[in-house]
Amino acid sequence: MRISKSIKRYKVKTPGGRTVIHFRKKKPSYSRCGKCGAKLNRPKLTVKELKKLPKTKKRPERPFPELCPKCMREYLKEKVR
């Protein structure tokens, strides 16, 4: 089994006296705005945990959920003008 070097490893001594390597899962990063890069107000969960949430908890129900509210307002103002 090949495991990527980017996964964090740490050595653990078992009760039997053997030293084995355990792997730590990476923590997810914050969702960011597609335009300015600001943090979005969304849960910081793994893909597996996000699948269990209802649709409305994963992202806001408004146009352009990938943008922060400030950038969304600016974009809509430009489109209207």
HELIX and SHEET records of a PDB file:
HELIX    1   1 VAL A   47  LYS A   52  1                                   6    
HELIX    2   2 LYS A   55  LYS A   58  1                                   4    
HELIX    3   3 PRO A   69  VAL A   80  1                                  12    
SHEET    1   A 2 LYS A   8  LYS A  13  0                                        
SHEET    2   A 2 THR A  19  ARG A  24 -1                                        
END                                                                             
